Amino acid sequence: MGLTRLLSTPVCAFLPSSKQAAVGVVNVPDKSLTDAILAQHLRSGVSVTSVKRLGDTECVKLAFVAGPAPKFVHIGSTKLPVHPYRARP
């Protein structure tokens, strides 16, 4: 759709996650890796729909097509455990 403003208000559209989607968090110590690079090198037994670093932290939120989330994912040759994602209260 390409719409970025509605009158003078900035807008952003996105597709919501499916109710069956699983979400997990991995710790990636190298903060220089962008979300795009991580997504490109990520391997998992379950298809990943979203890769998003949480602020300026080592935590990266992963959304998977369906649950449950896998126990591990691989980024390059590194095996990383997937932890449950808990949103802030």
PDB file of N, CA, C and O in Angstrom:
ATOM      1  N   MET A   1       0.820  -1.184   0.000  1.00  0.00           N
ATOM      2  CA  MET A   1       0.000   0.000   0.000  1.00  0.00           C
ATOM      3  C   MET A   1       0.867   1.251   0.000  1.00  0.00           C
ATOM      4  O   MET A   1       0.430   2.233  -0.599  1.00  0.00           O
ATOM      5  N   GLY A   2       1.998   1.318   0.581  1.00  0.00           N
ATOM      6  CA  GLY A   2       2.905   2.444   0.451  1.00  0.00           C
ATOM      7  C   GLY A   2       2.502   3.709   1.194  1.00  0.00           C
ATOM      8  O   GLY A   2       3.205   4.714   1.089  1.00  0.00           O
ATOM      9  N   LEU A   3       1.418   3.704   1.930  1.00  0.00           N
ATOM     10  CA  LEU A   3       0.967   4.883   2.661  1.00  0.00           C
ATOM     11  C   LEU A   3       1.820   5.071   3.907  1.00  0.00           C
ATOM     12  O   LEU A   3       1.924   4.156   4.724  1.00  0.00           O
ATOM     13  N   THR A   4       2.431   6.241   4.067  1.00  0.00           N
ATOM     14  CA  THR A   4       3.245   6.514   5.253  1.00  0.00           C
ATOM     15  C   THR A   4       2.676   7.652   6.088  1.00  0.00           C
ATOM     16  O   THR A   4       3.070   7.836   7.239  1.00  0.00           O
ATOM     17  N   ARG A   5       1.750   8.419   5.512  1.00  0.00           N
ATOM     18  CA  ARG A   5       1.112   9.515   6.246  1.00  0.00           C
ATOM     19  C   ARG A   5      -0.373   9.542   5.917  1.00  0.00           C
ATOM     20  O   ARG A   5      -0.786   9.293   4.784  1.00  0.00           O
ATOM     21  N   LEU A   6      -1.157   9.848   6.930  1.00  0.00           N
ATOM     22  CA  LEU A   6      -2.584  10.055   6.755  1.00  0.00           C
ATOM     23  C   LEU A   6      -2.850  11.457   7.266  1.00  0.00           C
ATOM     24  O   LEU A   6      -2.835  11.709   8.471  1.00  0.00           O
ATOM     25  N   LEU A   7      -3.096  12.372   6.325  1.00  0.00           N
ATOM     26  CA  LEU A   7      -3.109  13.808   6.610  1.00  0.00           C
ATOM     27  C   LEU A   7      -1.743  14.162   7.191  1.00  0.00           C
ATOM     28  O   LEU A   7      -0.746  14.050   6.477  1.00  0.00           O
ATOM     29  N   SER A   8      -1.651  14.581   8.439  1.00  0.00           N
ATOM     30  CA  SER A   8      -0.334  14.926   9.004  1.00  0.00           C
ATOM     31  C   SER A   8       0.170  13.877   9.994  1.00  0.00           C
ATOM     32  O   SER A   8       1.184  14.086  10.660  1.00  0.00           O
ATOM     33  N   THR A   9      -0.539  12.748  10.090  1.00  0.00           N
ATOM     34  CA  THR A   9      -0.176  11.711  11.057  1.00  0.00           C
ATOM     35  C   THR A   9       0.621  10.595  10.384  1.00  0.00           C
ATOM     36  O   THR A   9       0.153  10.009   9.408  1.00  0.00           O
ATOM     37  N   PRO A  10       1.836  10.288  10.900  1.00  0.00           N
ATOM     38  CA  PRO A  10       2.580   9.161  10.336  1.00  0.00           C
ATOM     39  C   PRO A  10       1.881   7.843  10.671  1.00  0.00           C
ATOM     40  O   PRO A  10       1.401   7.658  11.789  1.00  0.00           O
ATOM     41  N   VAL A  11       1.825   6.931   9.701  1.00  0.00           N
ATOM     42  CA  VAL A  11       1.192   5.630   9.909  1.00  0.00           C
ATOM     43  C   VAL A  11       2.127   4.515   9.455  1.00  0.00           C
ATOM     44  O   VAL A  11       2.999   4.717   8.609  1.00  0.00           O
ATOM     45  N   CYS A  12       1.928   3.342  10.033  1.00  0.00           N
ATOM     46  CA  CYS A  12       2.712   2.163   9.685  1.00  0.00           C
ATOM     47  C   CYS A  12       1.781   0.961   9.755  1.00  0.00           C
ATOM     48  O   CYS A  12       1.109   0.751  10.765  1.00  0.00           O
ATOM     49  N   ALA A  13       1.739   0.176   8.693  1.00  0.00           N
ATOM     50  CA  ALA A  13       0.875  -1.004   8.660  1.00  0.00           C
ATOM     51  C   ALA A  13       1.717  -2.266   8.767  1.00  0.00           C
ATOM     52  O   ALA A  13       2.865  -2.294   8.324  1.00  0.00           O
ATOM     53  N   PHE A  14       1.142  -3.311   9.357  1.00  0.00           N
ATOM     54  CA  PHE A  14       1.826  -4.596   9.460  1.00  0.00           C
ATOM     55  C   PHE A  14       0.779  -5.695   9.534  1.00  0.00           C
ATOM     56  O   PHE A  14      -0.376  -5.454   9.884  1.00  0.00           O
ATOM     57  N   LEU A  15       1.207  -6.902   9.200  1.00  0.00           N
ATOM     58  CA  LEU A  15       0.326  -8.058   9.329  1.00  0.00           C
ATOM     59  C   LEU A  15       0.495  -8.647  10.719  1.00  0.00           C
ATOM     60  O   LEU A  15       1.624  -8.916  11.129  1.00  0.00           O
ATOM     61  N   PRO A  16      -0.580  -8.855  11.453  1.00  0.00           N
ATOM     62  CA  PRO A  16      -0.451  -9.437  12.791  1.00  0.00           C
ATOM     63  C   PRO A  16      -0.017 -10.895  12.710  1.00  0.00           C
ATOM     64  O   PRO A  16      -0.259 -11.573  11.712  1.00  0.00           O
ATOM     65  N   SER A  17       0.624 -11.363  13.770  1.00  0.00           N
ATOM     66  CA  SER A  17       1.035 -12.763  13.835  1.00  0.00           C
ATOM     67  C   SER A  17      -0.191 -13.655  13.933  1.00  0.00           C
ATOM     68  O   SER A  17      -1.217 -13.268  14.492  1.00  0.00           O
ATOM     69  N   SER A  18      -0.071 -14.828  13.394  1.00  0.00           N
ATOM     70  CA  SER A  18      -1.135 -15.816  13.488  1.00  0.00           C
ATOM     71  C   SER A  18      -1.270 -16.274  14.938  1.00  0.00           C
ATOM     72  O   SER A  18      -0.292 -16.260  15.685  1.00  0.00           O
ATOM     73  N   LYS A  19      -2.462 -16.675  15.335  1.00  0.00           N
ATOM     74  CA  LYS A  19      -2.667 -17.181  16.696  1.00  0.00           C
ATOM     75  C   LYS A  19      -1.903 -18.479  16.921  1.00  0.00           C
ATOM     76  O   LYS A  19      -1.590 -18.824  18.061  1.00  0.00           O
ATOM     77  N   GLN A  20      -1.596 -19.208  15.831  1.00  0.00           N
ATOM     78  CA  GLN A  20      -0.863 -20.455  15.962  1.00  0.00           C
ATOM     79  C   GLN A  20       0.650 -20.231  15.953  1.00  0.00           C
ATOM     80  O   GLN A  20       1.409 -21.173  16.178  1.00  0.00           O
ATOM     81  N   ALA A  21       1.091 -19.018  15.698  1.00  0.00           N
ATOM     82  CA  ALA A  21       2.525 -18.736  15.630  1.00  0.00           C
ATOM     83  C   ALA A  21       3.151 -18.861  17.013  1.00  0.00           C
ATOM     84  O   ALA A  21       2.526 -18.554  18.028  1.00  0.00           O
ATOM     85  N   ALA A  22       4.387 -19.314  17.028  1.00  0.00           N
ATOM     86  CA  ALA A  22       5.150 -19.400  18.273  1.00  0.00           C
ATOM     87  C   ALA A  22       6.209 -18.304  18.246  1.00  0.00           C
ATOM     88  O   ALA A  22       6.713 -17.941  17.184  1.00  0.00           O
ATOM     89  N   VAL A  23       6.538 -17.786  19.415  1.00  0.00           N
ATOM     90  CA  VAL A  23       7.539 -16.729  19.516  1.00  0.00           C
ATOM     91  C   VAL A  23       8.572 -17.145  20.545  1.00  0.00           C
ATOM     92  O   VAL A  23       8.232 -17.663  21.609  1.00  0.00           O
ATOM     93  N   GLY A  24       9.838 -16.913  20.219  1.00  0.00           N
ATOM     94  CA  GLY A  24      10.928 -17.242  21.127  1.00  0.00           C
ATOM     95  C   GLY A  24      12.011 -16.189  21.058  1.00  0.00           C
ATOM     96  O   GLY A  24      11.980 -15.302  20.205  1.00  0.00           O
ATOM     97  N   VAL A  25      12.971 -16.294  21.964  1.00  0.00           N
ATOM     98  CA  VAL A  25      14.075 -15.336  22.038  1.00  0.00           C
ATOM     99  C   VAL A  25      15.384 -16.105  22.060  1.00  0.00           C
ATOM    100  O   VAL A  25      15.503 -17.131  22.729  1.00  0.00           O
ATOM    101  N   VAL A  26      16.370 -15.597  21.317  1.00  0.00           N
ATOM    102  CA  VAL A  26      17.726 -16.137  21.368  1.00  0.00           C
ATOM    103  C   VAL A  26      18.671 -15.004  21.737  1.00  0.00           C
ATOM    104  O   VAL A  26      18.386 -13.839  21.459  1.00  0.00           O
ATOM    105  N   ASN A  27      19.784 -15.338  22.357  1.00  0.00           N
ATOM    106  CA  ASN A  27      20.804 -14.346  22.692  1.00  0.00           C
ATOM    107  C   ASN A  27      21.891 -14.391  21.635  1.00  0.00           C
ATOM    108  O   ASN A  27      22.541 -15.419  21.441  1.00  0.00           O
ATOM    109  N   VAL A  28      22.087 -13.264  20.948  1.00  0.00           N
ATOM    110  CA  VAL A  28      23.114 -13.138  19.913  1.00  0.00           C
ATOM    111  C   VAL A  28      24.090 -12.064  20.380  1.00  0.00           C
ATOM    112  O   VAL A  28      23.790 -10.875  20.266  1.00  0.00           O
ATOM    113  N   PRO A  29      25.262 -12.460  20.907  1.00  0.00           N
ATOM    114  CA  PRO A  29      26.199 -11.491  21.478  1.00  0.00           C
ATOM    115  C   PRO A  29      26.717 -10.443  20.496  1.00  0.00           C
ATOM    116  O   PRO A  29      27.033  -9.327  20.908  1.00  0.00           O
ATOM    117  N   ASP A  30      26.811 -10.773  19.209  1.00  0.00           N
ATOM    118  CA  ASP A  30      27.349  -9.829  18.226  1.00  0.00           C
ATOM    119  C   ASP A  30      26.262  -8.834  17.823  1.00  0.00           C
ATOM    120  O   ASP A  30      25.427  -9.132  16.969  1.00  0.00           O
ATOM    121  N   LYS A  31      26.276  -7.648  18.440  1.00  0.00           N
ATOM    122  CA  LYS A  31      25.250  -6.639  18.176  1.00  0.00           C
ATOM    123  C   LYS A  31      25.392  -5.997  16.802  1.00  0.00           C
ATOM    124  O   LYS A  31      24.489  -5.288  16.357  1.00  0.00           O
ATOM    125  N   SER A  32      26.517  -6.236  16.121  1.00  0.00           N
ATOM    126  CA  SER A  32      26.705  -5.644  14.796  1.00  0.00           C
ATOM    127  C   SER A  32      25.889  -6.367  13.722  1.00  0.00           C
ATOM    128  O   SER A  32      25.724  -5.846  12.620  1.00  0.00           O
ATOM    129  N   LEU A  33      25.379  -7.559  14.031  1.00  0.00           N
ATOM    130  CA  LEU A  33      24.566  -8.300  13.067  1.00  0.00           C
ATOM    131  C   LEU A  33      23.168  -7.696  12.994  1.00  0.00           C
ATOM    132  O   LEU A  33      22.466  -7.610  14.002  1.00  0.00           O
ATOM    133  N   THR A  34      22.776  -7.283  11.809  1.00  0.00           N
ATOM    134  CA  THR A  34      21.449  -6.687  11.629  1.00  0.00           C
ATOM    135  C   THR A  34      20.386  -7.784  11.574  1.00  0.00           C
ATOM    136  O   THR A  34      20.701  -8.966  11.435  1.00  0.00           O
ATOM    137  N   ASP A  35      19.129  -7.374  11.683  1.00  0.00           N
ATOM    138  CA  ASP A  35      18.020  -8.328  11.583  1.00  0.00           C
ATOM    139  C   ASP A  35      18.052  -9.050  10.235  1.00  0.00           C
ATOM    140  O   ASP A  35      17.795 -10.252  10.168  1.00  0.00           O
ATOM    141  N   ALA A  36      18.365  -8.322   9.169  1.00  0.00           N
ATOM    142  CA  ALA A  36      18.404  -8.922   7.830  1.00  0.00           C
ATOM    143  C   ALA A  36      19.507  -9.975   7.721  1.00  0.00           C
ATOM    144  O   ALA A  36      19.292 -11.039   7.141  1.00  0.00           O
ATOM    145  N   ILE A  37      20.676  -9.687   8.270  1.00  0.00           N
ATOM    146  CA  ILE A  37      21.784 -10.651   8.230  1.00  0.00           C
ATOM    147  C   ILE A  37      21.437 -11.879   9.059  1.00  0.00           C
ATOM    148  O   ILE A  37      21.689 -13.006   8.633  1.00  0.00           O
ATOM    149  N   LEU A  38      20.859 -11.668  10.243  1.00  0.00           N
ATOM    150  CA  LEU A  38      20.459 -12.800  11.084  1.00  0.00           C
ATOM    151  C   LEU A  38      19.437 -13.675  10.359  1.00  0.00           C
ATOM    152  O   LEU A  38      19.550 -14.900  10.373  1.00  0.00           O
ATOM    153  N   ALA A  39      18.448 -13.057   9.731  1.00  0.00           N
ATOM    154  CA  ALA A  39      17.417 -13.814   9.014  1.00  0.00           C
ATOM    155  C   ALA A  39      18.029 -14.617   7.868  1.00  0.00           C
ATOM    156  O   ALA A  39      17.612 -15.743   7.598  1.00  0.00           O
ATOM    157  N   GLN A  40      19.010 -14.034   7.204  1.00  0.00           N
ATOM    158  CA  GLN A  40      19.653 -14.705   6.072  1.00  0.00           C
ATOM    159  C   GLN A  40      20.422 -15.951   6.512  1.00  0.00           C
ATOM    160  O   GLN A  40      20.449 -16.945   5.787  1.00  0.00           O
ATOM    161  N   HIS A  41      21.045 -15.911   7.687  1.00  0.00           N
ATOM    162  CA  HIS A  41      21.894 -17.011   8.149  1.00  0.00           C
ATOM    163  C   HIS A  41      21.207 -17.934   9.153  1.00  0.00           C
ATOM    164  O   HIS A  41      21.831 -18.866   9.661  1.00  0.00           O
ATOM    165  N   LEU A  42      19.935 -17.687   9.444  1.00  0.00           N
ATOM    166  CA  LEU A  42      19.198 -18.472  10.431  1.00  0.00           C
ATOM    167  C   LEU A  42      18.694 -19.777   9.823  1.00  0.00           C
ATOM    168  O   LEU A  42      18.128 -19.785   8.730  1.00  0.00           O
ATOM    169  N   ARG A  43      18.904 -20.875  10.540  1.00  0.00           N
ATOM    170  CA  ARG A  43      18.375 -22.181  10.130  1.00  0.00           C
ATOM    171  C   ARG A  43      17.590 -22.758  11.298  1.00  0.00           C
ATOM    172  O   ARG A  43      18.038 -22.739  12.445  1.00  0.00           O
ATOM    173  N   SER A  44      16.415 -23.270  10.978  1.00  0.00           N
ATOM    174  CA  SER A  44      15.539 -23.814  12.010  1.00  0.00           C
ATOM    175  C   SER A  44      14.681 -24.913  11.403  1.00  0.00           C
ATOM    176  O   SER A  44      14.441 -24.929  10.196  1.00  0.00           O
ATOM    177  N   GLY A  45      14.217 -25.833  12.249  1.00  0.00           N
ATOM    178  CA  GLY A  45      13.312 -26.878  11.791  1.00  0.00           C
ATOM    179  C   GLY A  45      11.917 -26.353  11.512  1.00  0.00           C
ATOM    180  O   GLY A  45      11.125 -27.025  10.851  1.00  0.00           O
ATOM    181  N   VAL A  46      11.605 -25.160  12.005  1.00  0.00           N
ATOM    182  CA  VAL A  46      10.305 -24.518  11.803  1.00  0.00           C
ATOM    183  C   VAL A  46      10.551 -23.218  11.047  1.00  0.00           C
ATOM    184  O   VAL A  46      11.488 -22.490  11.372  1.00  0.00           O
ATOM    185  N   SER A  47       9.734 -22.915  10.052  1.00  0.00           N
ATOM    186  CA  SER A  47       9.912 -21.689   9.273  1.00  0.00           C
ATOM    187  C   SER A  47       9.795 -20.453  10.157  1.00  0.00           C
ATOM    188  O   SER A  47       8.912 -20.369  11.010  1.00  0.00           O
ATOM    189  N   VAL A  48      10.694 -19.497   9.944  1.00  0.00           N
ATOM    190  CA  VAL A  48      10.725 -18.252  10.718  1.00  0.00           C
ATOM    191  C   VAL A  48      10.055 -17.157   9.897  1.00  0.00           C
ATOM    192  O   VAL A  48      10.380 -16.965   8.725  1.00  0.00           O
ATOM    193  N   THR A  49       9.117 -16.438  10.516  1.00  0.00           N
ATOM    194  CA  THR A  49       8.406 -15.368   9.816  1.00  0.00           C
ATOM    195  C   THR A  49       8.933 -13.988  10.162  1.00  0.00           C
ATOM    196  O   THR A  49       8.713 -13.036   9.413  1.00  0.00           O
ATOM    197  N   SER A  50       9.630 -13.865  11.296  1.00  0.00           N
ATOM    198  CA  SER A  50      10.100 -12.550  11.724  1.00  0.00           C
ATOM    199  C   SER A  50      11.345 -12.684  12.591  1.00  0.00           C
ATOM    200  O   SER A  50      11.444 -13.580  13.429  1.00  0.00           O
ATOM    201  N   VAL A  51      12.295 -11.771  12.373  1.00  0.00           N
ATOM    202  CA  VAL A  51      13.514 -11.682  13.182  1.00  0.00           C
ATOM    203  C   VAL A  51      13.638 -10.228  13.608  1.00  0.00           C
ATOM    204  O   VAL A  51      13.708  -9.344  12.754  1.00  0.00           O
ATOM    205  N   LYS A  52      13.667  -9.959  14.913  1.00  0.00           N
ATOM    206  CA  LYS A  52      13.690  -8.575  15.404  1.00  0.00           C
ATOM    207  C   LYS A  52      14.540  -8.472  16.659  1.00  0.00           C
ATOM    208  O   LYS A  52      14.232  -9.096  17.675  1.00  0.00           O
ATOM    209  N   ARG A  53      15.620  -7.678  16.592  1.00  0.00           N
ATOM    210  CA  ARG A  53      16.444  -7.439  17.778  1.00  0.00           C
ATOM    211  C   ARG A  53      15.662  -6.529  18.723  1.00  0.00           C
ATOM    212  O   ARG A  53      15.021  -5.574  18.284  1.00  0.00           O
ATOM    213  N   LEU A  54      15.717  -6.828  20.014  1.00  0.00           N
ATOM    214  CA  LEU A  54      14.976  -6.051  21.013  1.00  0.00           C
ATOM    215  C   LEU A  54      15.851  -4.907  21.503  1.00  0.00           C
ATOM    216  O   LEU A  54      16.658  -5.068  22.419  1.00  0.00           O
ATOM    217  N   GLY A  55      15.677  -3.756  20.879  1.00  0.00           N
ATOM    218  CA  GLY A  55      16.457  -2.575  21.245  1.00  0.00           C
ATOM    219  C   GLY A  55      17.936  -2.769  20.962  1.00  0.00           C
ATOM    220  O   GLY A  55      18.308  -3.359  19.948  1.00  0.00           O
ATOM    221  N   ASP A  56      18.778  -2.273  21.861  1.00  0.00           N
ATOM    222  CA  ASP A  56      20.236  -2.383  21.718  1.00  0.00           C
ATOM    223  C   ASP A  56      20.750  -3.492  22.630  1.00  0.00           C
ATOM    224  O   ASP A  56      21.754  -3.321  23.320  1.00  0.00           O
ATOM    225  N   THR A  57      20.057  -4.627  22.629  1.00  0.00           N
ATOM    226  CA  THR A  57      20.423  -5.741  23.501  1.00  0.00           C
ATOM    227  C   THR A  57      20.921  -6.917  22.665  1.00  0.00           C
ATOM    228  O   THR A  57      20.935  -6.862  21.435  1.00  0.00           O
ATOM    229  N   GLU A  58      21.324  -7.970  23.348  1.00  0.00           N
ATOM    230  CA  GLU A  58      21.737  -9.199  22.674  1.00  0.00           C
ATOM    231  C   GLU A  58      20.535 -10.087  22.359  1.00  0.00           C
ATOM    232  O   GLU A  58      20.684 -11.115  21.698  1.00  0.00           O
ATOM    233  N   CYS A  59      19.352  -9.703  22.823  1.00  0.00           N
ATOM    234  CA  CYS A  59      18.141 -10.515  22.645  1.00  0.00           C
ATOM    235  C   CYS A  59      17.524 -10.282  21.267  1.00  0.00           C
ATOM    236  O   CYS A  59      17.334  -9.145  20.836  1.00  0.00           O
ATOM    237  N   VAL A  60      17.216 -11.385  20.588  1.00  0.00           N
ATOM    238  CA  VAL A  60      16.576 -11.331  19.278  1.00  0.00           C
ATOM    239  C   VAL A  60      15.288 -12.143  19.349  1.00  0.00           C
ATOM    240  O   VAL A  60      15.299 -13.321  19.708  1.00  0.00           O
ATOM    241  N   LYS A  61      14.178 -11.496  19.002  1.00  0.00           N
ATOM    242  CA  LYS A  61      12.863 -12.135  19.025  1.00  0.00           C
ATOM    243  C   LYS A  61      12.621 -12.814  17.679  1.00  0.00           C
ATOM    244  O   LYS A  61      12.784 -12.200  16.624  1.00  0.00           O
ATOM    245  N   LEU A  62      12.232 -14.082  17.728  1.00  0.00           N
ATOM    246  CA  LEU A  62      11.944 -14.854  16.523  1.00  0.00           C
ATOM    247  C   LEU A  62      10.480 -15.276  16.535  1.00  0.00           C
ATOM    248  O   LEU A  62       9.982 -15.767  17.548  1.00  0.00           O
ATOM    249  N   ALA A  63       9.795 -15.087  15.422  1.00  0.00           N
ATOM    250  CA  ALA A  63       8.422 -15.575  15.276  1.00  0.00           C
ATOM    251  C   ALA A  63       8.451 -16.733  14.287  1.00  0.00           C
ATOM    252  O   ALA A  63       9.042 -16.633  13.211  1.00  0.00           O
ATOM    253  N   PHE A  64       7.809 -17.825  14.662  1.00  0.00           N
ATOM    254  CA  PHE A  64       7.780 -19.031  13.847  1.00  0.00           C
ATOM    255  C   PHE A  64       6.381 -19.229  13.276  1.00  0.00           C
ATOM    256  O   PHE A  64       5.398 -18.767  13.856  1.00  0.00           O
ATOM    257  N   VAL A  65       6.292 -19.916  12.136  1.00  0.00           N
ATOM    258  CA  VAL A  65       5.016 -20.126  11.454  1.00  0.00           C
ATOM    259  C   VAL A  65       3.995 -20.788  12.366  1.00  0.00           C
ATOM    260  O   VAL A  65       2.841 -20.364  12.409  1.00  0.00           O
ATOM    261  N   ALA A  66       4.398 -21.812  13.088  1.00  0.00           N
ATOM    262  CA  ALA A  66       3.477 -22.542  13.959  1.00  0.00           C
ATOM    263  C   ALA A  66       4.208 -22.987  15.210  1.00  0.00           C
ATOM    264  O   ALA A  66       5.432 -23.126  15.213  1.00  0.00           O
ATOM    265  N   GLY A  67       3.447 -23.209  16.278  1.00  0.00           N
ATOM    266  CA  GLY A  67       4.043 -23.628  17.533  1.00  0.00           C
ATOM    267  C   GLY A  67       4.126 -25.120  17.644  1.00  0.00           C
ATOM    268  O   GLY A  67       3.518 -25.839  16.851  1.00  0.00           O
ATOM    269  N   PRO A  68       4.853 -25.591  18.595  1.00  0.00           N
ATOM    270  CA  PRO A  68       5.695 -24.822  19.510  1.00  0.00           C
ATOM    271  C   PRO A  68       7.016 -24.424  18.851  1.00  0.00           C
ATOM    272  O   PRO A  68       7.409 -24.971  17.821  1.00  0.00           O
ATOM    273  N   ALA A  69       7.680 -23.465  19.470  1.00  0.00           N
ATOM    274  CA  ALA A  69       8.980 -23.015  18.961  1.00  0.00           C
ATOM    275  C   ALA A  69       9.996 -24.145  19.111  1.00  0.00           C
ATOM    276  O   ALA A  69       9.883 -24.956  20.030  1.00  0.00           O
ATOM    277  N   PRO A  70      10.984 -24.208  18.224  1.00  0.00           N
ATOM    278  CA  PRO A  70      12.013 -25.244  18.358  1.00  0.00           C
ATOM    279  C   PRO A  70      12.869 -24.999  19.598  1.00  0.00           C
ATOM    280  O   PRO A  70      12.904 -23.882  20.115  1.00  0.00           O
ATOM    281  N   LYS A  71      13.551 -26.023  20.073  1.00  0.00           N
ATOM    282  CA  LYS A  71      14.426 -25.873  21.242  1.00  0.00           C
ATOM    283  C   LYS A  71      15.705 -25.133  20.883  1.00  0.00           C
ATOM    284  O   LYS A  71      16.281 -24.441  21.723  1.00  0.00           O
ATOM    285  N   PHE A  72      16.158 -25.276  19.625  1.00  0.00           N
ATOM    286  CA  PHE A  72      17.392 -24.641  19.167  1.00  0.00           C
ATOM    287  C   PHE A  72      17.221 -24.116  17.750  1.00  0.00           C
ATOM    288  O   PHE A  72      16.404 -24.623  16.982  1.00  0.00           O
ATOM    289  N   VAL A  73      18.010 -23.081  17.409  1.00  0.00           N
ATOM    290  CA  VAL A  73      18.166 -22.621  16.032  1.00  0.00           C
ATOM    291  C   VAL A  73      19.664 -22.511  15.771  1.00  0.00           C
ATOM    292  O   VAL A  73      20.464 -22.474  16.706  1.00  0.00           O
ATOM    293  N   HIS A  74      20.031 -22.459  14.508  1.00  0.00           N
ATOM    294  CA  HIS A  74      21.428 -22.279  14.126  1.00  0.00           C
ATOM    295  C   HIS A  74      21.569 -20.956  13.389  1.00  0.00           C
ATOM    296  O   HIS A  74      20.797 -20.660  12.476  1.00  0.00           O
ATOM    297  N   ILE A  75      22.553 -20.165  13.785  1.00  0.00           N
ATOM    298  CA  ILE A  75      22.922 -18.964  13.045  1.00  0.00           C
ATOM    299  C   ILE A  75      24.358 -19.200  12.611  1.00  0.00           C
ATOM    300  O   ILE A  75      25.279 -19.207  13.427  1.00  0.00           O
ATOM    301  N   GLY A  76      24.530 -19.393  11.311  1.00  0.00           N
ATOM    302  CA  GLY A  76      25.834 -19.823  10.817  1.00  0.00           C
ATOM    303  C   GLY A  76      26.109 -21.205  11.372  1.00  0.00           C
ATOM    304  O   GLY A  76      25.300 -22.118  11.210  1.00  0.00           O
ATOM    305  N   SER A  77      27.253 -21.361  12.029  1.00  0.00           N
ATOM    306  CA  SER A  77      27.601 -22.666  12.613  1.00  0.00           C
ATOM    307  C   SER A  77      27.355 -22.710  14.119  1.00  0.00           C
ATOM    308  O   SER A  77      27.753 -23.665  14.786  1.00  0.00           O
ATOM    309  N   THR A  78      26.703 -21.680  14.653  1.00  0.00           N
ATOM    310  CA  THR A  78      26.457 -21.594  16.093  1.00  0.00           C
ATOM    311  C   THR A  78      25.051 -22.081  16.428  1.00  0.00           C
ATOM    312  O   THR A  78      24.069 -21.628  15.840  1.00  0.00           O
ATOM    313  N   LYS A  79      24.967 -23.005  17.376  1.00  0.00           N
ATOM    314  CA  LYS A  79      23.680 -23.531  17.844  1.00  0.00           C
ATOM    315  C   LYS A  79      23.249 -22.713  19.057  1.00  0.00           C
ATOM    316  O   LYS A  79      23.975 -22.632  20.048  1.00  0.00           O
ATOM    317  N   LEU A  80      22.062 -22.105  18.977  1.00  0.00           N
ATOM    318  CA  LEU A  80      21.568 -21.243  20.049  1.00  0.00           C
ATOM    319  C   LEU A  80      20.259 -21.786  20.614  1.00  0.00           C
ATOM    320  O   LEU A  80      19.365 -22.154  19.853  1.00  0.00           O
ATOM    321  N   PRO A  81      20.135 -21.840  21.952  1.00  0.00           N
ATOM    322  CA  PRO A  81      18.862 -22.269  22.540  1.00  0.00           C
ATOM    323  C   PRO A  81      17.794 -21.188  22.367  1.00  0.00           C
ATOM    324  O   PRO A  81      18.082 -19.994  22.450  1.00  0.00           O
ATOM    325  N   VAL A  82      16.567 -21.624  22.126  1.00  0.00           N
ATOM    326  CA  VAL A  82      15.434 -20.704  21.997  1.00  0.00           C
ATOM    327  C   VAL A  82      14.707 -20.681  23.333  1.00  0.00           C
ATOM    328  O   VAL A  82      14.285 -21.721  23.839  1.00  0.00           O
ATOM    329  N   HIS A  83      14.563 -19.484  23.902  1.00  0.00           N
ATOM    330  CA  HIS A  83      13.877 -19.299  25.183  1.00  0.00           C
ATOM    331  C   HIS A  83      12.471 -18.765  24.925  1.00  0.00           C
ATOM    332  O   HIS A  83      12.251 -18.091  23.919  1.00  0.00           O
ATOM    333  N   PRO A  84      11.518 -19.051  25.807  1.00  0.00           N
ATOM    334  CA  PRO A  84      10.158 -18.512  25.631  1.00  0.00           C
ATOM    335  C   PRO A  84      10.180 -16.986  25.662  1.00  0.00           C
ATOM    336  O   PRO A  84      10.916 -16.385  26.444  1.00  0.00           O
ATOM    337  N   TYR A  85       9.374 -16.369  24.814  1.00  0.00           N
ATOM    338  CA  TYR A  85       9.254 -14.912  24.797  1.00  0.00           C
ATOM    339  C   TYR A  85       8.148 -14.507  25.754  1.00  0.00           C
ATOM    340  O   TYR A  85       7.044 -15.051  25.714  1.00  0.00           O
ATOM    341  N   ARG A  86       8.452 -13.561  26.603  1.00  0.00           N
ATOM    342  CA  ARG A  86       7.454 -13.018  27.529  1.00  0.00           C
ATOM    343  C   ARG A  86       7.409 -11.506  27.334  1.00  0.00           C
ATOM    344  O   ARG A  86       8.395 -10.809  27.578  1.00  0.00           O
ATOM    345  N   ALA A  87       6.262 -11.009  26.894  1.00  0.00           N
ATOM    346  CA  ALA A  87       6.108  -9.570  26.694  1.00  0.00           C
ATOM    347  C   ALA A  87       6.113  -8.864  28.042  1.00  0.00           C
ATOM    348  O   ALA A  87       5.760  -9.448  29.066  1.00  0.00           O
ATOM    349  N   ARG A  88       6.513  -7.617  28.024  1.00  0.00           N
ATOM    350  CA  ARG A  88       6.491  -6.835  29.266  1.00  0.00           C
ATOM    351  C   ARG A  88       5.060  -6.708  29.767  1.00  0.00           C
ATOM    352  O   ARG A  88       4.127  -6.591  28.974  1.00  0.00           O
ATOM    353  N   PRO A  89       4.888  -6.732  31.091  1.00  0.00           N
ATOM    354  CA  PRO A  89       3.520  -6.596  31.634  1.00  0.00           C
ATOM    355  C   PRO A  89       2.977  -5.196  31.477  1.00  0.00           C
ATOM    356  O   PRO A  89       1.847  -4.923  31.882  1.00  0.00           O
TER     357      PRO A  89
END
